[in-house]
């Protein structure tokens, strides 16, 4: 019989059978069941007690103490601010890409899909928190089981969409492969800096190197390699540092992507500047037209102001126009 933790072999009536604790309990103890006339009895000692396992053994600070509540309150405030910053910046970036026709291309369409996946992730995180943290308690899924499942499903879907648009079908293998590609590209960039022509403008070259490095880190999702190996047996301080770092990076990743792929894009900056100059020009032209109109109508009836250019052989250069001469 399989009880979701151990497989119990056939036994005779009244026999007591023992099984070792599952491996994830990290215990060498045993669990005992008795074979009765009505079937297997419940474990004589529950798994948690027999195997010496408690829910918060790995992270003992996750209890109901005030320090734990304060810690998670700080963490929630931190990543909420990060996701809010990402949501605003990504919304602006998507608007820019959709507004300017010259920016419509396959590359930017992929950027838009990536931005939308980050936007959905932030929105679903906010919805999830609204369900889980309705008050000071830390867990409310027992009260809203369906809503919690839907929110967590959509949240996980948005995370998967992030990986999909980053070409990450397998997170672990993809990150390791991209690390190799990243180091290779970084080596090429450094070698270019050592060329004789690159020494003429060292500052600009290093600036481009730093920008390219951050661009590749965001493109390949290399920061995820820091959190691939989930700590299982760590102290509370290590877990706190790990949690803060992971949530800080994941919540602000959308903002970093929007800055690198949109706001620092030379094509985007050029298009925005062009639109700005056009707007200022159209705003200035009506006043110029009013000024020219007032000049042409404020003089005497015999005074005419011509705005047409004069060229050699034109009537203005050789004398009065024909209709004026006849008058």
C-alpha positions in Angstrom: 0.0 0.0 0.0 1.3 3.5 -0.9 0.4 6.2 1.6 2.1 9.1 -0.3 5.2 8.7 1.9 6.0 5.0 2.2 5.2 1.8 0.4 3.9 -0.8 2.8 4.4 -4.5 1.9 1.8 -7.2 2.5 1.6 -8.3 6.2 -0.3 -10.8 8.3 -3.1 -9.9 10.6 -1.8 -8.2 13.8 1.7 -7.8 12.4 3.5 -4.5 13.0 5.6 -3.4 10.0 8.2 -0.7 10.1 9.5 1.5 7.2 12.4 4.0 7.1 11.6 7.6 7.0 11.5 9.2 3.6 14.8 10.7 2.4 13.6 14.3 2.5 13.1 14.0 6.2 16.9 13.5 6.6 16.3 11.0 9.4 17.4 7.5 10.1 14.3 6.7 12.2 11.4 4.5 11.3 7.6 4.7 11.0 5.4 1.8 12.2 2.0 0.6 11.2 -0.2 -2.2 12.4 -2.1 -4.6 10.1 -5.6 -4.9 11.5 -8.7 -6.7 10.4 -10.0 -3.5 8.8 -6.7 -2.7 7.0 -3.6 -0.7 7.9 -3.9 1.5 10.9 -2.6 5.0 11.0 1.1 5.3 11.9 1.6 4.5 15.5 3.7 7.6 15.7 3.0 10.3 13.1 5.7 10.9 10.4 6.4 14.4 11.8 7.2 13.0 15.3 8.7 9.7 14.3 11.1 11.3 11.8 11.8 14.4 13.9 10.5 16.8 11.3 8.9 20.2 12.0 7.6 22.5 9.3 10.0 25.3 10.2 13.0 23.3 11.0 15.0 24.6 8.0 13.9 28.2 8.5 13.2 28.5 12.2 12.6 32.2 12.0 9.5 31.7 9.9 7.4 31.4 13.0 4.7 33.7 14.4 7.1 36.0 16.2 6.9 39.8 15.7 10.4 39.8 14.2 9.2 37.4 11.5 6.2 39.6 10.7 8.4 42.7 10.6 10.9 41.0 8.3 8.3 39.8 5.8 6.6 43.2 6.0 9.9 44.8 4.9 10.4 42.2 2.2 6.9 42.8 0.9 7.3 46.6 0.8 10.6 46.2 -1.0 9.4 44.0 -3.8 6.1 45.9 -4.1 8.1 49.0 -4.8 10.3 47.2 -7.3 7.3 45.7 -9.2 5.6 49.1 -9.2 8.7 50.7 -10.7 8.9 48.0 -13.3 5.2 48.2 -14.1 5.3 52.0 -14.7 8.6 51.9 -16.8 7.4 48.9 -18.8 4.0 50.6 -19.6 5.9 53.7 -20.8 8.2 51.5 -22.9 5.3 49.6 -24.5 3.5 52.9 -25.3 6.6 54.3 -27.0 7.1 51.2 -29.1 3.4 51.1 -30.1 3.1 54.9 -30.7 6.0 55.4 -33.2 5.6 53.6 -36.5 9.2 53.8 -37.3 9.9 51.5 -34.3 7.6 48.8 -35.6 9.8 45.9 -36.5 10.2 42.2 -35.6 12.8 42.9 -33.0 10.7 45.5 -31.2 7.6 43.3 -31.4 9.5 40.7 -29.5 10.6 43.3 -27.0 6.9 44.3 -26.6 5.9 40.7 -25.8 8.7 40.5 -23.3 7.6 43.7 -21.6 4.0 42.5 -21.5 5.0 39.3 -19.8 6.8 41.4 -17.1 3.7 43.6 -16.8 1.5 40.5 -16.3 3.9 39.2 -13.8 3.7 42.3 -11.7 -0.1 42.5 -11.9 -0.5 38.9 -10.9 1.9 39.4 -8.0 -0.2 42.3 -6.8 -3.4 40.2 -7.1 -1.7 37.3 -5.2 -0.6 39.5 -2.4 -4.1 41.1 -2.1 -5.5 37.6 -1.5 -2.7 36.2 0.7 -2.1 39.3 2.9 -5.5 40.8 3.5 -4.4 41.6 7.0 -1.5 41.0 9.3 -1.8 37.2 9.0 0.6 35.5 6.6 -1.6 32.8 5.1 -5.2 33.1 3.8 -5.5 30.3 1.2 -7.6 28.2 3.5 -10.2 31.0 3.3 -10.0 31.5 -0.5 -8.7 28.2 -1.9 -10.1 28.8 -5.5 -8.9 32.4 -5.7 -5.5 31.5 -4.4 -5.1 28.7 -6.9 -6.1 30.9 -9.8 -3.8 33.7 -8.7 -0.8 31.4 -8.2 -1.5 29.7 -11.5 -1.6 33.0 -13.4 1.5 34.2 -11.5 3.4 31.0 -12.4 2.2 31.4 -16.0 3.6 34.9 -16.2 6.9 33.7 -14.9 7.0 30.9 -17.5 6.1 33.6 -20.2 9.2 35.5 -19.0 11.4 32.5 -19.5 9.7 31.7 -22.9 10.3 35.2 -24.3 13.9 35.0 -23.0 14.2 31.7 -25.0 14.5 29.9 -21.7 12.7 26.5 -22.1 14.9 24.9 -19.5 16.0 27.4 -16.9 19.0 25.6 -15.5 20.5 24.4 -18.8 19.7 27.6 -20.6 21.4 29.7 -17.9 24.6 27.6 -17.9 24.7 27.7 -21.7 24.2 31.4 -21.8 26.9 31.9 -19.3 29.3 30.3 -21.7 28.0 32.5 -24.6 28.2 35.5 -22.3 31.9 34.9 -21.4 32.7 34.3 -25.0 31.1 37.6 -26.1 32.7 39.4 -23.2 36.1 38.1 -24.3 35.5 39.4 -27.8 34.5 42.8 -26.5 37.7 43.0 -24.3 39.9 42.0 -27.2 38.4 44.8 -29.3 39.4 47.3 -26.6 43.1 46.1 -27.0 43.2 47.1 -30.7 45.4 50.1 -31.5 42.4 52.1 -32.8 40.5 51.5 -29.6 43.1 53.3 -27.5 42.2 56.7 -29.1 39.0 56.9 -27.2 39.4 54.7 -24.2 36.6 56.1 -22.1 33.9 55.7 -24.8 35.1 52.1 -25.4 34.8 51.1 -21.8 31.5 52.8 -21.6 30.2 50.7 -24.5 31.7 47.6 -22.9 29.8 48.2 -19.6 26.6 48.9 -21.5 27.0 45.8 -23.6 27.7 43.7 -20.5 24.5 44.8 -18.8 22.6 44.4 -22.0 23.8 40.8 -22.3 23.1 40.0 -18.7 19.5 41.1 -19.1 19.1 39.4 -22.5 20.4 36.1 -21.3 18.9 36.3 -17.8 22.3 35.5 -16.3 21.3 36.9 -12.9 19.1 33.8 -12.4 22.2 31.7 -12.0 22.6 33.2 -8.6 19.4 31.5 -7.5 19.4 28.3 -9.4 20.4 26.2 -6.4 17.7 26.7 -3.9 19.2 26.5 -0.4 17.7 23.6 1.6 19.7 23.6 4.9 20.8 27.1 5.6 20.7 29.5 8.6 18.1 32.1 9.0 20.5 34.9 8.1 21.5 33.3 4.9 17.9 32.7 3.9 17.1 36.4 4.7 19.9 37.6 2.4 19.0 35.1 -0.3 15.3 36.2 -0.2 16.0 39.9 -0.3 18.5 39.5 -3.2 16.2 37.3 -5.2 13.1 39.4 -4.8 15.0 42.7 -5.3 16.4 41.5 -8.6 13.2 39.8 -9.9 11.0 42.8 -9.0 13.3 45.3 -10.7 14.2 43.2 -13.7 11.3 44.7 -15.7 12.6 48.2 -15.0 16.1 47.2 -16.1 14.9 45.6 -19.3 12.8 48.7 -20.1 15.8 51.0 -19.6 18.2 48.8 -21.6 15.9 47.9 -24.5 13.8 51.1 -24.8 15.0 54.2 -22.9 18.7 53.7 -23.8 18.0 52.6 -27.4 19.4 55.2 -29.8 16.7 54.6 -32.3 14.0 55.3 -29.7 15.8 58.4 -28.5 16.2 59.7 -32.0 12.5 59.1 -32.8 11.4 60.8 -29.6 13.6 63.8 -30.3 12.3 64.1 -33.8 8.7 64.1 -32.6 9.6 66.7 -29.9 11.1 69.0 -32.5 8.1 68.5 -34.8 5.7 69.4 -31.9 7.7 72.5 -31.1 7.7 73.5 -34.7 4.0 73.1 -35.2 3.4 75.0 -32.0 5.6 77.9 -33.2 4.3 78.1 -36.7 0.8 79.5 -35.9 2.4 82.5 -34.1 4.7 83.1 -37.1 1.7 83.0 -39.4 -0.2 85.5 -37.3 2.8 87.8 -37.3 3.1 87.7 -41.2 -0.6 88.3 -41.5 -0.5 91.4 -39.3 2.4 92.8 -41.3 0.6 92.4 -44.7 -2.6 94.1 -43.5 -1.2 96.8 -41.1 0.5 99.0 -43.9 -1.1 101.5 -46.3 -3.3 100.4 -49.1 -0.4 101.1 -51.6 2.1 99.0 -49.7 2.5 95.3 -50.6 4.8 92.9 -48.9 5.8 89.9 -51.0 7.0 86.7 -49.3 8.0 85.1 -52.6 11.7 84.9 -53.4 13.0 87.0 -56.2 15.1 85.6 -59.0 16.9 87.1 -61.9 14.6 87.8 -64.8 11.5 87.9 -62.6 9.0 90.8 -62.7 10.1 92.0 -59.3 13.7 92.4 -60.5 13.0 94.1 -63.8 10.2 96.5 -62.8 6.6 96.5 -61.6 4.3 93.6 -62.5 2.3 93.8 -65.7 -1.0 94.3 -64.0 0.4 97.1 -61.8 1.9 98.9 -64.9 -1.4 98.8 -66.7 -3.0 100.4 -63.7 
